[in-house]
Amino acid sequence: MTDKVLVLGAGELGLAVLEALAKHPKRPSTTLAVLLRQGTLDSTDSDKVNKISHLKDLGVKFESCDISSATVEDLAPILGKYDIVISCTGMELPSGTQTKLAHAAIRGRVKRYFPWQFGMDYDKIGEGSSQDLFDEQLSVRRLLREQSSMEWVIVSTGLFMSFLFLAAFGVVDLNQRVVRGLGSWENRITLTTPEDIGRVTADVMLDPRGIKSQVVFVAGDTLSYEGVGQLMDTHYGSKFKRELWDLNTLAEQLRQDPNVMVKYRETFAHGIGVAWGLEETVNHERGIQMTNAKAYLRDVIDKKGP
């Protein structure tokens, strides 16, 4: 029987998932579609035109809807056409959107749903963290666990690998040659590239091997902040300056400017629910080779240049 898969969004993660699904050995028994805004499908912007062309080359079909403005009633019949739905859109959508999508998937009688939970272990972090976006992730988990009509899988991936080297995040500042520890130098952080998230998620999706209605963990690398510093020293052949941003420092940053990046930093500084060992991951269990931070530095950061 052919499964029908719908991916919501074709940003960095959505595209990675679609490409991995298209290349998967079990692709012949799967039809792929992506949900995009009509404005994206009709756009004359060269980047968007090229992306649409690339998706067509992969054999991906298209659905049109503006998730932000659509209601559960609008979304349910679209999602309901598919056996498996995966939400790869969420970073810039209004609060409440992921809850709406989960309700729509249930109402549409989707068989398996992968919500936008590609991040931390929100169960361990709990409600009331400085990153208020996390509370909705917990409410989506409650909703999924309280129903039994639809299977679901949550893929916890840690932080996107690229964020570690983003100066605005604060941990690694390549220009200033600074590495900062959040909370303590012993605290750890789990990192995964979107491409690897796509590959593992596609594998779990098309070859579940009993995985259903549960949280699974994925990781490309898990490092302490001290380990991040050692990695940078070794890679660049010179000592990076060290700065510790403890909880008091981050609380003051929150007080002065409670922006999204500061909220993320403060959450990571508690060292709870943001890291797990590679031996706990589904990629380790399945022998899927991943990109670690050392390889990412060499293959991505070095090629970007200063």
Disulfide bonds with the S-S distance in Angstrom:
none
